Amino acid sequence: MTDSSPILIIGNSDGIGLATTRLLLDEGRRVLGISRSPSPVEHDAYEHLVGDVTAPGFRAALAERCERYGDLTTCIHCAAIGNELDPTTFSGERRVFEVNLVSVVTTLEVLVPRLIARGGGHVVVLSSLADVLNNAGAPSYSGSKAGLSTYLGGLALRLRPAGVRVTNVRFGFVDTKMADSPVRPLMITTERAARVLRRCLDRRPMRVSYPRTAALLVNLLRWWLSLRVWWGR
Ligand SMILES: NC(=O)c1ccc[n+]([C@@H]2O[C@H](COP(=O)([O-])OP(=O)(O)OC[C@H]3O[C@@H](n4cnc5c(N)ncnc54)[C@H](OP(=O)(O)O)[C@@H]3O)[C@@H](O)[C@H]2O)c1
């Protein structure tokens, strides 16, 4: 990668965002990161903004950084949370949608008009293979990712003629604190996930489902769950 323009990574104090930050810095890229916690990364080519993507000031802070980094044309949005549903309170459910879905819309609202004005750019957003599942344990996670994936699909088609590419990345299990499940089949490392994201920056696909075997299994599971609903079980 010879491009010297900076890359914005939202949600990179930990997990996939952190591994991607390290990979891109190792390759000589400049990176601007955002998360609620400070970053463990110390590097001359790295700046971190401590902030919450759902805070009222997020839009203005992002716009200010976009103005300062005039050559910023690439963004990777990794920020997300999960929440185990407590049906007696519904506590935390709204927040999942605010972080996982609404914050992407806020980010795009700030970025896309600027990217169009500059002649183009690339936004990569992390959805999930869980976007097709009826998830009884954490329905807000799957629901927010389902909305996100559908939204990104439409945006990718609409923005392409304006030079803005949108990539929806749907991982299976990745070894982070978010992958909080007793069974985690075909789990990949954060470094491998970062390499997948890195390839997306070159190829700019509309959608990536990874690993493909996990995507196939999820589709089979979805099909089986649909059959159970069909037969009223
Ligand atoms: N791990 C998996 O198995 C898996 C599978 C499929 C898809 N994904 C997706 O991959 C992406 C990254 O997940 P991960 O596994 O790397 O999760 P993670 O390790 O929990 O990291 C999430 C990152 O998002 C940041 N974040 C969370 N809420 C935020 C907020 N309100 N404002 C700003 N930053 C916030 C966190 O930092 P702070 O807490 O410091 O704010 C952290 O840096 C997510 O979109 C996730 O849905 C993950």
The ligand as a Gaussian input file, in Angstrom:
#p B3LYP/6-31G(d) Opt

LIG

0 1
 N      -15.600000     -10.676000      18.025000
 C      -16.462000     -11.309000      17.239000
 O      -16.681000     -12.536000      17.357000
 C      -17.183000     -10.555000      16.155000
 C      -17.894000     -11.316000      15.207000
 C      -18.575000     -10.654000      14.189000
 C      -18.531000      -9.282000      14.114000
 N      -17.837000      -8.562000      15.049000
 C      -17.862000      -7.114000      14.941000
 O      -16.539000      -6.614000      14.861000
 C      -16.505000      -5.298000      15.440000
 C      -15.395000      -5.213000      16.471000
 O      -15.696000      -6.135000      17.507000
 P      -14.596000      -6.701000      18.516000
 O      -14.830000      -8.147000      18.630000
 O      -13.263000      -6.196000      18.142000
 O      -15.129000      -6.030000      19.860000
 P      -14.350000      -5.431000      21.109000
 O      -13.079000      -6.152000      21.330000
 O      -15.359000      -5.384000      22.197000
 O      -14.006000      -3.953000      20.616000
 C      -15.031000      -3.019000      20.404000
 C      -14.405000      -1.657000      20.250000
 O      -15.472000      -0.718000      20.116000
 C      -15.272000       0.348000      21.038000
 N      -16.549000       0.900000      21.462000
 C      -17.596000       0.236000      22.027000
 N      -18.575000       1.099000      22.323000
 C      -18.136000       2.323000      21.949000
 C      -18.697000       3.620000      22.019000
 N      -19.909000       3.843000      22.536000
 N      -17.972000       4.665000      21.550000
 C      -16.730000       4.466000      21.042000
 N      -16.156000       3.259000      20.941000
 C      -16.845000       2.199000      21.400000
 C      -14.520000      -0.323000      22.200000
 O      -13.748000       0.621000      22.922000
 P      -14.194000       1.311000      24.298000
 O      -14.871000       0.259000      25.121000
 O      -12.899000       1.804000      24.832000
 O      -15.101000       2.406000      23.877000
 C      -13.593000      -1.274000      21.473000
 O      -12.425000      -0.595000      21.075000
 C      -17.908000      -5.058000      16.017000
 O      -18.673000      -4.332000      15.089000
 C      -18.465000      -6.459000      16.162000
 O      -19.876000      -6.467000      16.137000
 C      -17.160000      -9.174000      16.070000

